[in-house]
Amino acid sequence: MQQEVWFSLEVVDIGGDPKLEARYRVHLPVVEIDGERAFTHFVDEDALRARLSG
């Protein structure tokens, strides 16, 4: 997808960080775009592409 729409990706390992585990554990995977939660549990490829393009 990055060949179609440019974006940078930061992977965050929440393991061992109690604050991050409390915030995200029940929602994994979590995708945030510009600091805003965009997807939880499942990422729809078409919806992600639309969010990144807009």
C-alpha positions in Angstrom: 0.0 0.0 0.0 2.9 2.4 0.7 3.6 2.4 -3.0 0.1 3.9 -3.6 -0.1 6.3 -0.7 2.9 7.5 1.2 2.9 7.2 5.0 5.4 6.6 7.7 4.8 3.7 10.1 5.8 3.5 13.7 5.4 0.1 15.4 5.2 0.3 19.2 5.7 -2.7 21.4 3.5 -2.2 24.4 4.9 -5.3 26.2 6.4 -4.3 29.5 4.9 -0.8 29.7 2.0 -0.9 32.1 0.5 2.4 30.9 0.5 1.3 27.3 -0.8 -2.2 28.1 -3.6 -0.7 30.1 -4.5 1.7 27.3 -4.3 -0.7 24.3 -4.2 -4.4 25.3 -7.9 -5.1 24.8 -8.0 -3.2 21.5 -5.1 -4.8 19.6 -4.2 -4.2 16.9 -4.6 -0.4 17.2 -3.9 2.0 14.3 -3.7 5.7 15.0 -3.4 8.3 12.3 -2.0 11.7 13.4 -2.5 10.7 17.1 -6.2 9.8 16.6 -7.4 6.2 16.9 -8.5 5.1 13.5 -8.9 1.3 13.8 -9.1 -1.3 16.5 -9.2 -5.1 16.4 -9.3 -5.1 12.6 -7.9 -2.9 9.8 -9.9 -2.7 6.7 -7.5 -2.1 3.8 -9.8 0.0 1.7 -10.8 2.2 4.7 -7.2 2.6 5.7 -6.3 3.6 2.1 -9.1 6.2 2.1 -8.0 7.7 5.5 -4.4 8.0 4.3 -5.4 9.5 1.0 -7.8 12.1 2.5 
